[in-house]
Amino acid sequence: MKDLNRLKVVLAEKKRTNKWLAEQLGKNYSTISKWCTNTSQPDLQTLDRIAQLLDMDVKDLLNSTRDDVMYIPVPKQQIQERP
């Protein structure tokens, strides 16, 4: 089974712990641990809440499901409106 979320990596990048996330969400530590090891997955509402807590977009918590797509973020200043 493919790892669906990047929660473990993102928490490390943001210098946050499973314990911190469990406290913020009012969840059991073992639940967060299962999410971090991709044994189970949070529901979409919880994933949205996690993104808010970590000040990031939900899509950045997820691994791509397509191997042939490479996501390269483009700064908003470089995106031009179409007439």
PyMOL Python script that loads the backbone (N, CA, C, O; Angstrom):
from pymol import cmd

cmd.read_pdbstr("""\
ATOM      1  N   MET A   1       0.835  -1.190   0.000  1.00  0.00           N
ATOM      2  CA  MET A   1       0.000   0.000   0.000  1.00  0.00           C
ATOM      3  C   MET A   1       0.877   1.250   0.000  1.00  0.00           C
ATOM      4  O   MET A   1       1.851   1.343   0.747  1.00  0.00           O
ATOM      5  N   LYS A   2       0.525   2.174  -0.822  1.00  0.00           N
ATOM      6  CA  LYS A   2       1.280   3.422  -0.944  1.00  0.00           C
ATOM      7  C   LYS A   2       0.963   4.355   0.229  1.00  0.00           C
ATOM      8  O   LYS A   2      -0.175   4.428   0.692  1.00  0.00           O
ATOM      9  N   ASP A   3       1.988   5.061   0.696  1.00  0.00           N
ATOM     10  CA  ASP A   3       1.770   6.059   1.740  1.00  0.00           C
ATOM     11  C   ASP A   3       0.952   7.194   1.147  1.00  0.00           C
ATOM     12  O   ASP A   3       1.365   7.821   0.171  1.00  0.00           O
ATOM     13  N   LEU A   4      -0.213   7.459   1.740  1.00  0.00           N
ATOM     14  CA  LEU A   4      -1.089   8.488   1.204  1.00  0.00           C
ATOM     15  C   LEU A   4      -0.796   9.872   1.766  1.00  0.00           C
ATOM     16  O   LEU A   4      -0.948  10.878   1.073  1.00  0.00           O
ATOM     17  N   ASN A   5      -0.370   9.917   3.034  1.00  0.00           N
ATOM     18  CA  ASN A   5      -0.131  11.240   3.606  1.00  0.00           C
ATOM     19  C   ASN A   5       1.337  11.436   3.964  1.00  0.00           C
ATOM     20  O   ASN A   5       2.098  10.478   4.102  1.00  0.00           O
ATOM     21  N   ARG A   6       1.711  12.697   4.109  1.00  0.00           N
ATOM     22  CA  ARG A   6       3.078  13.093   4.437  1.00  0.00           C
ATOM     23  C   ARG A   6       3.141  13.646   5.862  1.00  0.00           C
ATOM     24  O   ARG A   6       4.044  14.417   6.189  1.00  0.00           O
ATOM     25  N   LEU A   7       2.207  13.266   6.690  1.00  0.00           N
ATOM     26  CA  LEU A   7       2.062  13.869   8.006  1.00  0.00           C
ATOM     27  C   LEU A   7       3.333  13.781   8.851  1.00  0.00           C
ATOM     28  O   LEU A   7       3.727  14.766   9.476  1.00  0.00           O
ATOM     29  N   LYS A   8       3.971  12.625   8.875  1.00  0.00           N
ATOM     30  CA  LYS A   8       5.190  12.459   9.668  1.00  0.00           C
ATOM     31  C   LYS A   8       6.275  13.439   9.217  1.00  0.00           C
ATOM     32  O   LYS A   8       6.933  14.070  10.045  1.00  0.00           O
ATOM     33  N   VAL A   9       6.455  13.561   7.914  1.00  0.00           N
ATOM     34  CA  VAL A   9       7.469  14.460   7.356  1.00  0.00           C
ATOM     35  C   VAL A   9       7.122  15.919   7.650  1.00  0.00           C
ATOM     36  O   VAL A   9       7.983  16.704   8.048  1.00  0.00           O
ATOM     37  N   VAL A  10       5.866  16.267   7.451  1.00  0.00           N
ATOM     38  CA  VAL A  10       5.437  17.651   7.657  1.00  0.00           C
ATOM     39  C   VAL A  10       5.575  18.056   9.122  1.00  0.00           C
ATOM     40  O   VAL A  10       6.027  19.161   9.422  1.00  0.00           O
ATOM     41  N   LEU A  11       5.189  17.170  10.029  1.00  0.00           N
ATOM     42  CA  LEU A  11       5.349  17.490  11.459  1.00  0.00           C
ATOM     43  C   LEU A  11       6.820  17.748  11.788  1.00  0.00           C
ATOM     44  O   LEU A  11       7.136  18.671  12.538  1.00  0.00           O
ATOM     45  N   ALA A  12       7.707  16.945  11.236  1.00  0.00           N
ATOM     46  CA  ALA A  12       9.142  17.144  11.473  1.00  0.00           C
ATOM     47  C   ALA A  12       9.605  18.473  10.883  1.00  0.00           C
ATOM     48  O   ALA A  12      10.362  19.206  11.520  1.00  0.00           O
ATOM     49  N   GLU A  13       9.152  18.785   9.671  1.00  0.00           N
ATOM     50  CA  GLU A  13       9.524  20.050   9.029  1.00  0.00           C
ATOM     51  C   GLU A  13       9.048  21.253   9.835  1.00  0.00           C
ATOM     52  O   GLU A  13       9.734  22.272   9.915  1.00  0.00           O
ATOM     53  N   LYS A  14       7.870  21.121  10.429  1.00  0.00           N
ATOM     54  CA  LYS A  14       7.279  22.220  11.207  1.00  0.00           C
ATOM     55  C   LYS A  14       7.713  22.188  12.673  1.00  0.00           C
ATOM     56  O   LYS A  14       7.283  23.013  13.479  1.00  0.00           O
ATOM     57  N   LYS A  15       8.577  21.216  13.003  1.00  0.00           N
ATOM     58  CA  LYS A  15       9.081  21.054  14.372  1.00  0.00           C
ATOM     59  C   LYS A  15       7.935  20.879  15.384  1.00  0.00           C
ATOM     60  O   LYS A  15       7.917  21.488  16.454  1.00  0.00           O
ATOM     61  N   ARG A  16       6.999  20.035  15.002  1.00  0.00           N
ATOM     62  CA  ARG A  16       5.861  19.686  15.853  1.00  0.00           C
ATOM     63  C   ARG A  16       5.892  18.182  16.113  1.00  0.00           C
ATOM     64  O   ARG A  16       6.512  17.428  15.363  1.00  0.00           O
ATOM     65  N   THR A  17       5.230  17.758  17.167  1.00  0.00           N
ATOM     66  CA  THR A  17       5.238  16.340  17.533  1.00  0.00           C
ATOM     67  C   THR A  17       3.850  15.725  17.384  1.00  0.00           C
ATOM     68  O   THR A  17       2.845  16.426  17.263  1.00  0.00           O
ATOM     69  N   ASN A  18       3.826  14.396  17.395  1.00  0.00           N
ATOM     70  CA  ASN A  18       2.545  13.683  17.400  1.00  0.00           C
ATOM     71  C   ASN A  18       1.731  14.086  18.624  1.00  0.00           C
ATOM     72  O   ASN A  18       0.516  14.265  18.542  1.00  0.00           O
ATOM     73  N   LYS A  19       2.401  14.226  19.745  1.00  0.00           N
ATOM     74  CA  LYS A  19       1.728  14.600  20.990  1.00  0.00           C
ATOM     75  C   LYS A  19       1.062  15.969  20.848  1.00  0.00           C
ATOM     76  O   LYS A  19      -0.082  16.153  21.264  1.00  0.00           O
ATOM     77  N   TRP A  20       1.781  16.929  20.259  1.00  0.00           N
ATOM     78  CA  TRP A  20       1.227  18.262  20.055  1.00  0.00           C
ATOM     79  C   TRP A  20      -0.028  18.181  19.189  1.00  0.00           C
ATOM     80  O   TRP A  20      -1.051  18.783  19.516  1.00  0.00           O
ATOM     81  N   LEU A  21       0.051  17.435  18.080  1.00  0.00           N
ATOM     82  CA  LEU A  21      -1.092  17.316  17.176  1.00  0.00           C
ATOM     83  C   LEU A  21      -2.269  16.631  17.866  1.00  0.00           C
ATOM     84  O   LEU A  21      -3.418  17.038  17.692  1.00  0.00           O
ATOM     85  N   ALA A  22      -1.987  15.601  18.642  1.00  0.00           N
ATOM     86  CA  ALA A  22      -3.053  14.906  19.381  1.00  0.00           C
ATOM     87  C   ALA A  22      -3.761  15.872  20.329  1.00  0.00           C
ATOM     88  O   ALA A  22      -4.988  15.857  20.430  1.00  0.00           O
ATOM     89  N   GLU A  23      -3.001  16.703  21.014  1.00  0.00           N
ATOM     90  CA  GLU A  23      -3.589  17.675  21.938  1.00  0.00           C
ATOM     91  C   GLU A  23      -4.424  18.709  21.195  1.00  0.00           C
ATOM     92  O   GLU A  23      -5.513  19.066  21.645  1.00  0.00           O
ATOM     93  N   GLN A  24      -3.924  19.193  20.065  1.00  0.00           N
ATOM     94  CA  GLN A  24      -4.644  20.208  19.287  1.00  0.00           C
ATOM     95  C   GLN A  24      -5.961  19.683  18.741  1.00  0.00           C
ATOM     96  O   GLN A  24      -6.948  20.415  18.663  1.00  0.00           O
ATOM     97  N   LEU A  25      -5.970  18.410  18.362  1.00  0.00           N
ATOM     98  CA  LEU A  25      -7.158  17.809  17.750  1.00  0.00           C
ATOM     99  C   LEU A  25      -8.066  17.107  18.747  1.00  0.00           C
ATOM    100  O   LEU A  25      -9.181  16.712  18.407  1.00  0.00           O
ATOM    101  N   GLY A  26      -7.589  16.952  19.979  1.00  0.00           N
ATOM    102  CA  GLY A  26      -8.367  16.210  20.964  1.00  0.00           C
ATOM    103  C   GLY A  26      -8.464  14.737  20.620  1.00  0.00           C
ATOM    104  O   GLY A  26      -9.474  14.085  20.885  1.00  0.00           O
ATOM    105  N   LYS A  27      -7.391  14.221  20.021  1.00  0.00           N
ATOM    106  CA  LYS A  27      -7.345  12.811  19.608  1.00  0.00           C
ATOM    107  C   LYS A  27      -6.340  12.057  20.469  1.00  0.00           C
ATOM    108  O   LYS A  27      -5.489  12.654  21.128  1.00  0.00           O
ATOM    109  N   ASN A  28      -6.457  10.738  20.449  1.00  0.00           N
ATOM    110  CA  ASN A  28      -5.531   9.878  21.159  1.00  0.00           C
ATOM    111  C   ASN A  28      -4.193   9.857  20.416  1.00  0.00           C
ATOM    112  O   ASN A  28      -4.157   9.882  19.186  1.00  0.00           O
ATOM    113  N   TYR A  29      -3.102   9.812  21.171  1.00  0.00           N
ATOM    114  CA  TYR A  29      -1.760   9.771  20.578  1.00  0.00           C
ATOM    115  C   TYR A  29      -1.622   8.601  19.603  1.00  0.00           C
ATOM    116  O   TYR A  29      -0.985   8.741  18.558  1.00  0.00           O
ATOM    117  N   SER A  30      -2.206   7.463  19.930  1.00  0.00           N
ATOM    118  CA  SER A  30      -2.070   6.282  19.057  1.00  0.00           C
ATOM    119  C   SER A  30      -2.758   6.506  17.702  1.00  0.00           C
ATOM    120  O   SER A  30      -2.330   5.947  16.692  1.00  0.00           O
ATOM    121  N   THR A  31      -3.806   7.307  17.678  1.00  0.00           N
ATOM    122  CA  THR A  31      -4.475   7.638  16.415  1.00  0.00           C
ATOM    123  C   THR A  31      -3.536   8.434  15.520  1.00  0.00           C
ATOM    124  O   THR A  31      -3.410   8.148  14.330  1.00  0.00           O
ATOM    125  N   ILE A  32      -2.877   9.435  16.100  1.00  0.00           N
ATOM    126  CA  ILE A  32      -1.931  10.257  15.338  1.00  0.00           C
ATOM    127  C   ILE A  32      -0.777   9.392  14.837  1.00  0.00           C
ATOM    128  O   ILE A  32      -0.324   9.549  13.704  1.00  0.00           O
ATOM    129  N   SER A  33      -0.310   8.489  15.678  1.00  0.00           N
ATOM    130  CA  SER A  33       0.772   7.590  15.302  1.00  0.00           C
ATOM    131  C   SER A  33       0.379   6.741  14.097  1.00  0.00           C
ATOM    132  O   SER A  33       1.188   6.543  13.190  1.00  0.00           O
ATOM    133  N   LYS A  34      -0.846   6.243  14.077  1.00  0.00           N
ATOM    134  CA  LYS A  34      -1.329   5.446  12.939  1.00  0.00           C
ATOM    135  C   LYS A  34      -1.373   6.286  11.666  1.00  0.00           C
ATOM    136  O   LYS A  34      -1.052   5.793  10.585  1.00  0.00           O
ATOM    137  N   TRP A  35      -1.767   7.545  11.789  1.00  0.00           N
ATOM    138  CA  TRP A  35      -1.780   8.429  10.618  1.00  0.00           C
ATOM    139  C   TRP A  35      -0.363   8.660  10.113  1.00  0.00           C
ATOM    140  O   TRP A  35      -0.118   8.662   8.907  1.00  0.00           O
ATOM    141  N   CYS A  36       0.572   8.855  11.048  1.00  0.00           N
ATOM    142  CA  CYS A  36       1.963   9.144  10.669  1.00  0.00           C
ATOM    143  C   CYS A  36       2.658   7.952  10.019  1.00  0.00           C
ATOM    144  O   CYS A  36       3.589   8.126   9.232  1.00  0.00           O
ATOM    145  N   THR A  37       2.214   6.765  10.340  1.00  0.00           N
ATOM    146  CA  THR A  37       2.798   5.563   9.729  1.00  0.00           C
ATOM    147  C   THR A  37       1.951   5.066   8.557  1.00  0.00           C
ATOM    148  O   THR A  37       2.240   4.023   7.970  1.00  0.00           O
ATOM    149  N   ASN A  38       0.903   5.821   8.224  1.00  0.00           N
ATOM    150  CA  ASN A  38      -0.002   5.470   7.132  1.00  0.00           C
ATOM    151  C   ASN A  38      -0.696   4.128   7.343  1.00  0.00           C
ATOM    152  O   ASN A  38      -1.087   3.463   6.384  1.00  0.00           O
ATOM    153  N   THR A  39      -0.844   3.736   8.609  1.00  0.00           N
ATOM    154  CA  THR A  39      -1.609   2.537   8.946  1.00  0.00           C
ATOM    155  C   THR A  39      -3.092   2.818   8.772  1.00  0.00           C
ATOM    156  O   THR A  39      -3.858   1.945   8.363  1.00  0.00           O
ATOM    157  N   SER A  40      -3.491   4.058   9.090  1.00  0.00           N
ATOM    158  CA  SER A  40      -4.844   4.537   8.831  1.00  0.00           C
ATOM    159  C   SER A  40      -4.741   5.991   8.401  1.00  0.00           C
ATOM    160  O   SER A  40      -3.668   6.590   8.461  1.00  0.00           O
ATOM    161  N   GLN A  41      -5.865   6.554   7.966  1.00  0.00           N
ATOM    162  CA  GLN A  41      -5.867   7.918   7.439  1.00  0.00           C
ATOM    163  C   GLN A  41      -6.908   8.774   8.148  1.00  0.00           C
ATOM    164  O   GLN A  41      -7.976   8.285   8.517  1.00  0.00           O
ATOM    165  N   PRO A  42      -6.594  10.054   8.339  1.00  0.00           N
ATOM    166  CA  PRO A  42      -7.604  10.959   8.894  1.00  0.00           C
ATOM    167  C   PRO A  42      -8.693  11.224   7.853  1.00  0.00           C
ATOM    168  O   PRO A  42      -8.446  11.129   6.651  1.00  0.00           O
ATOM    169  N   ASP A  43      -9.906  11.557   8.326  1.00  0.00           N
ATOM    170  CA  ASP A  43     -10.954  11.918   7.378  1.00  0.00           C
ATOM    171  C   ASP A  43     -10.651  13.308   6.802  1.00  0.00           C
ATOM    172  O   ASP A  43      -9.754  14.000   7.283  1.00  0.00           O
ATOM    173  N   LEU A  44     -11.387  13.703   5.793  1.00  0.00           N
ATOM    174  CA  LEU A  44     -11.101  14.954   5.091  1.00  0.00           C
ATOM    175  C   LEU A  44     -11.248  16.182   5.986  1.00  0.00           C
ATOM    176  O   LEU A  44     -10.456  17.118   5.882  1.00  0.00           O
ATOM    177  N   GLN A  45     -12.247  16.189   6.858  1.00  0.00           N
ATOM    178  CA  GLN A  45     -12.413  17.325   7.767  1.00  0.00           C
ATOM    179  C   GLN A  45     -11.218  17.445   8.706  1.00  0.00           C
ATOM    180  O   GLN A  45     -10.737  18.547   8.968  1.00  0.00           O
ATOM    181  N   THR A  46     -10.748  16.329   9.204  1.00  0.00           N
ATOM    182  CA  THR A  46      -9.591  16.335  10.094  1.00  0.00           C
ATOM    183  C   THR A  46      -8.334  16.744   9.345  1.00  0.00           C
ATOM    184  O   THR A  46      -7.502  17.477   9.878  1.00  0.00           O
ATOM    185  N   LEU A  47      -8.194  16.278   8.123  1.00  0.00           N
ATOM    186  CA  LEU A  47      -7.043  16.664   7.310  1.00  0.00           C
ATOM    187  C   LEU A  47      -7.036  18.178   7.079  1.00  0.00           C
ATOM    188  O   LEU A  47      -5.983  18.814   7.108  1.00  0.00           O
ATOM    189  N   ASP A  48      -8.212  18.740   6.851  1.00  0.00           N
ATOM    190  CA  ASP A  48      -8.329  20.186   6.680  1.00  0.00           C
ATOM    191  C   ASP A  48      -7.932  20.912   7.965  1.00  0.00           C
ATOM    192  O   ASP A  48      -7.244  21.932   7.914  1.00  0.00           O
ATOM    193  N   ARG A  49      -8.356  20.399   9.098  1.00  0.00           N
ATOM    194  CA  ARG A  49      -8.013  21.002  10.387  1.00  0.00           C
ATOM    195  C   ARG A  49      -6.498  20.920  10.636  1.00  0.00           C
ATOM    196  O   ARG A  49      -5.899  21.872  11.136  1.00  0.00           O
ATOM    197  N   ILE A  50      -5.894  19.800  10.293  1.00  0.00           N
ATOM    198  CA  ILE A  50      -4.441  19.638  10.444  1.00  0.00           C
ATOM    199  C   ILE A  50      -3.714  20.678   9.589  1.00  0.00           C
ATOM    200  O   ILE A  50      -2.756  21.304  10.040  1.00  0.00           O
ATOM    201  N   ALA A  51      -4.178  20.853   8.356  1.00  0.00           N
ATOM    202  CA  ALA A  51      -3.565  21.850   7.474  1.00  0.00           C
ATOM    203  C   ALA A  51      -3.665  23.243   8.077  1.00  0.00           C
ATOM    204  O   ALA A  51      -2.711  24.018   8.007  1.00  0.00           O
ATOM    205  N   GLN A  52      -4.808  23.568   8.668  1.00  0.00           N
ATOM    206  CA  GLN A  52      -4.976  24.871   9.321  1.00  0.00           C
ATOM    207  C   GLN A  52      -4.001  25.017  10.482  1.00  0.00           C
ATOM    208  O   GLN A  52      -3.345  26.049  10.619  1.00  0.00           O
ATOM    209  N   LEU A  53      -3.907  23.998  11.309  1.00  0.00           N
ATOM    210  CA  LEU A  53      -3.008  24.045  12.467  1.00  0.00           C
ATOM    211  C   LEU A  53      -1.550  24.219  12.057  1.00  0.00           C
ATOM    212  O   LEU A  53      -0.775  24.876  12.752  1.00  0.00           O
ATOM    213  N   LEU A  54      -1.186  23.626  10.925  1.00  0.00           N
ATOM    214  CA  LEU A  54       0.192  23.687  10.452  1.00  0.00           C
ATOM    215  C   LEU A  54       0.423  24.826   9.452  1.00  0.00           C
ATOM    216  O   LEU A  54       1.515  24.978   8.904  1.00  0.00           O
ATOM    217  N   ASP A  55      -0.632  25.623   9.228  1.00  0.00           N
ATOM    218  CA  ASP A  55      -0.561  26.784   8.341  1.00  0.00           C
ATOM    219  C   ASP A  55      -0.061  26.402   6.952  1.00  0.00           C
ATOM    220  O   ASP A  55       0.932  26.932   6.456  1.00  0.00           O
ATOM    221  N   MET A  56      -0.784  25.465   6.343  1.00  0.00           N
ATOM    222  CA  MET A  56      -0.408  25.002   5.008  1.00  0.00           C
ATOM    223  C   MET A  56      -1.631  24.538   4.251  1.00  0.00           C
ATOM    224  O   MET A  56      -2.717  24.428   4.818  1.00  0.00           O
ATOM    225  N   ASP A  57      -1.455  24.267   2.974  1.00  0.00           N
ATOM    226  CA  ASP A  57      -2.528  23.778   2.127  1.00  0.00           C
ATOM    227  C   ASP A  57      -2.679  22.268   2.324  1.00  0.00           C
ATOM    228  O   ASP A  57      -1.692  21.554   2.500  1.00  0.00           O
ATOM    229  N   VAL A  58      -3.913  21.798   2.293  1.00  0.00           N
ATOM    230  CA  VAL A  58      -4.193  20.362   2.464  1.00  0.00           C
ATOM    231  C   VAL A  58      -3.400  19.521   1.473  1.00  0.00           C
ATOM    232  O   VAL A  58      -2.884  18.462   1.831  1.00  0.00           O
ATOM    233  N   LYS A  59      -3.301  19.981   0.240  1.00  0.00           N
ATOM    234  CA  LYS A  59      -2.613  19.174  -0.784  1.00  0.00           C
ATOM    235  C   LYS A  59      -1.157  18.913  -0.426  1.00  0.00           C
ATOM    236  O   LYS A  59      -0.570  17.931  -0.879  1.00  0.00           O
ATOM    237  N   ASP A  60      -0.575  19.787   0.383  1.00  0.00           N
ATOM    238  CA  ASP A  60       0.819  19.592   0.782  1.00  0.00           C
ATOM    239  C   ASP A  60       0.974  18.526   1.867  1.00  0.00           C
ATOM    240  O   ASP A  60       2.093  18.144   2.210  1.00  0.00           O
ATOM    241  N   LEU A  61      -0.139  18.051   2.402  1.00  0.00           N
ATOM    242  CA  LEU A  61      -0.111  16.955   3.370  1.00  0.00           C
ATOM    243  C   LEU A  61      -0.219  15.593   2.690  1.00  0.00           C
ATOM    244  O   LEU A  61      -0.061  14.553   3.330  1.00  0.00           O
ATOM    245  N   LEU A  62      -0.488  15.613   1.393  1.00  0.00           N
ATOM    246  CA  LEU A  62      -0.740  14.371   0.668  1.00  0.00           C
ATOM    247  C   LEU A  62       0.373  14.056  -0.315  1.00  0.00           C
ATOM    248  O   LEU A  62       0.991  14.954  -0.886  1.00  0.00           O
ATOM    249  N   ASN A  63       0.616  12.778  -0.500  1.00  0.00           N
ATOM    250  CA  ASN A  63       1.527  12.323  -1.549  1.00  0.00           C
ATOM    251  C   ASN A  63       0.748  12.238  -2.849  1.00  0.00           C
ATOM    252  O   ASN A  63      -0.447  11.941  -2.842  1.00  0.00           O
ATOM    253  N   SER A  64       1.410  12.495  -3.956  1.00  0.00           N
ATOM    254  CA  SER A  64       0.765  12.385  -5.254  1.00  0.00           C
ATOM    255  C   SER A  64       0.370  10.931  -5.500  1.00  0.00           C
ATOM    256  O   SER A  64       1.082  10.004  -5.114  1.00  0.00           O
ATOM    257  N   THR A  65      -0.755  10.756  -6.139  1.00  0.00           N
ATOM    258  CA  THR A  65      -1.195   9.401  -6.488  1.00  0.00           C
ATOM    259  C   THR A  65      -0.764   9.035  -7.901  1.00  0.00           C
ATOM    260  O   THR A  65      -0.997   7.919  -8.366  1.00  0.00           O
ATOM    261  N   ARG A  66      -0.130   9.995  -8.578  1.00  0.00           N
ATOM    262  CA  ARG A  66       0.342   9.755  -9.947  1.00  0.00           C
ATOM    263  C   ARG A  66       1.853   9.885  -9.977  1.00  0.00           C
ATOM    264  O   ARG A  66       2.412  10.889  -9.536  1.00  0.00           O
ATOM    265  N   ASP A  67       2.502   8.865 -10.498  1.00  0.00           N
ATOM    266  CA  ASP A  67       3.961   8.880 -10.588  1.00  0.00           C
ATOM    267  C   ASP A  67       4.468   9.758 -11.724  1.00  0.00           C
ATOM    268  O   ASP A  67       5.615  10.206 -11.704  1.00  0.00           O
ATOM    269  N   ASP A  68       3.608  10.007 -12.720  1.00  0.00           N
ATOM    270  CA  ASP A  68       4.052  10.742 -13.907  1.00  0.00           C
ATOM    271  C   ASP A  68       3.868  12.255 -13.787  1.00  0.00           C
ATOM    272  O   ASP A  68       4.156  12.992 -14.730  1.00  0.00           O
ATOM    273  N   VAL A  69       3.395  12.713 -12.646  1.00  0.00           N
ATOM    274  CA  VAL A  69       3.150  14.143 -12.474  1.00  0.00           C
ATOM    275  C   VAL A  69       4.132  14.707 -11.463  1.00  0.00           C
ATOM    276  O   VAL A  69       4.310  14.165 -10.372  1.00  0.00           O
ATOM    277  N   MET A  70       4.755  15.793 -11.843  1.00  0.00           N
ATOM    278  CA  MET A  70       5.664  16.461 -10.926  1.00  0.00           C
ATOM    279  C   MET A  70       5.080  17.836 -10.637  1.00  0.00           C
ATOM    280  O   MET A  70       4.880  18.625 -11.560  1.00  0.00           O
ATOM    281  N   TYR A  71       4.810  18.127  -9.402  1.00  0.00           N
ATOM    282  CA  TYR A  71       4.231  19.411  -9.006  1.00  0.00           C
ATOM    283  C   TYR A  71       5.347  20.399  -8.725  1.00  0.00           C
ATOM    284  O   TYR A  71       6.210  20.157  -7.881  1.00  0.00           O
ATOM    285  N   ILE A  72       5.324  21.507  -9.437  1.00  0.00           N
ATOM    286  CA  ILE A  72       6.280  22.577  -9.193  1.00  0.00           C
ATOM    287  C   ILE A  72       5.478  23.821  -8.849  1.00  0.00           C
ATOM    288  O   ILE A  72       4.784  24.364  -9.709  1.00  0.00           O
ATOM    289  N   PRO A  73       5.562  24.284  -7.596  1.00  0.00           N
ATOM    290  CA  PRO A  73       4.781  25.464  -7.234  1.00  0.00           C
ATOM    291  C   PRO A  73       5.262  26.705  -7.982  1.00  0.00           C
ATOM    292  O   PRO A  73       6.463  26.924  -8.142  1.00  0.00           O
ATOM    293  N   VAL A  74       4.319  27.498  -8.429  1.00  0.00           N
ATOM    294  CA  VAL A  74       4.637  28.738  -9.131  1.00  0.00           C
ATOM    295  C   VAL A  74       4.187  29.893  -8.240  1.00  0.00           C
ATOM    296  O   VAL A  74       3.029  29.943  -7.828  1.00  0.00           O
ATOM    297  N   PRO A  75       5.097  30.822  -7.941  1.00  0.00           N
ATOM    298  CA  PRO A  75       4.697  31.970  -7.126  1.00  0.00           C
ATOM    299  C   PRO A  75       3.539  32.721  -7.778  1.00  0.00           C
ATOM    300  O   PRO A  75       3.495  32.864  -9.000  1.00  0.00           O
ATOM    301  N   LYS A  76       2.612  33.194  -6.966  1.00  0.00           N
ATOM    302  CA  LYS A  76       1.424  33.871  -7.484  1.00  0.00           C
ATOM    303  C   LYS A  76       1.781  35.077  -8.348  1.00  0.00           C
ATOM    304  O   LYS A  76       1.027  35.439  -9.252  1.00  0.00           O
ATOM    305  N   GLN A  77       2.919  35.697  -8.077  1.00  0.00           N
ATOM    306  CA  GLN A  77       3.324  36.862  -8.864  1.00  0.00           C
ATOM    307  C   GLN A  77       3.593  36.484 -10.316  1.00  0.00           C
ATOM    308  O   GLN A  77       3.501  37.336 -11.200  1.00  0.00           O
ATOM    309  N   GLN A  78       3.925  35.221 -10.575  1.00  0.00           N
ATOM    310  CA  GLN A  78       4.248  34.786 -11.932  1.00  0.00           C
ATOM    311  C   GLN A  78       3.026  34.308 -12.712  1.00  0.00           C
ATOM    312  O   GLN A  78       3.114  34.053 -13.913  1.00  0.00           O
ATOM    313  N   ILE A  79       1.896  34.189 -12.036  1.00  0.00           N
ATOM    314  CA  ILE A  79       0.681  33.720 -12.692  1.00  0.00           C
ATOM    315  C   ILE A  79      -0.054  34.936 -13.251  1.00  0.00           C
ATOM    316  O   ILE A  79      -0.389  35.861 -12.512  1.00  0.00           O
ATOM    317  N   GLN A  80      -0.299  34.925 -14.545  1.00  0.00           N
ATOM    318  CA  GLN A  80      -0.983  36.048 -15.181  1.00  0.00           C
ATOM    319  C   GLN A  80      -2.436  35.678 -15.420  1.00  0.00           C
ATOM    320  O   GLN A  80      -2.756  34.558 -15.818  1.00  0.00           O
ATOM    321  N   GLU A  81      -3.301  36.635 -15.169  1.00  0.00           N
ATOM    322  CA  GLU A  81      -4.723  36.450 -15.449  1.00  0.00           C
ATOM    323  C   GLU A  81      -4.942  36.388 -16.953  1.00  0.00           C
ATOM    324  O   GLU A  81      -4.273  37.094 -17.708  1.00  0.00           O
ATOM    325  N   ARG A  82      -5.863  35.561 -17.387  1.00  0.00           N
ATOM    326  CA  ARG A  82      -6.211  35.524 -18.798  1.00  0.00           C
ATOM    327  C   ARG A  82      -7.227  36.633 -19.059  1.00  0.00           C
ATOM    328  O   ARG A  82      -8.094  36.891 -18.225  1.00  0.00           O
ATOM    329  N   PRO A  83      -7.120  37.293 -20.224  1.00  0.00           N
ATOM    330  CA  PRO A  83      -8.075  38.381 -20.523  1.00  0.00           C
ATOM    331  C   PRO A  83      -9.468  37.867 -20.774  1.00  0.00           C
ATOM    332  O   PRO A  83     -10.378  38.654 -21.037  1.00  0.00           O
TER     333      PRO A  83
END
""", "prot")
cmd.dss("prot")
cmd.show_as("cartoon", "prot")
cmd.util.cbc("prot")
cmd.orient("prot")
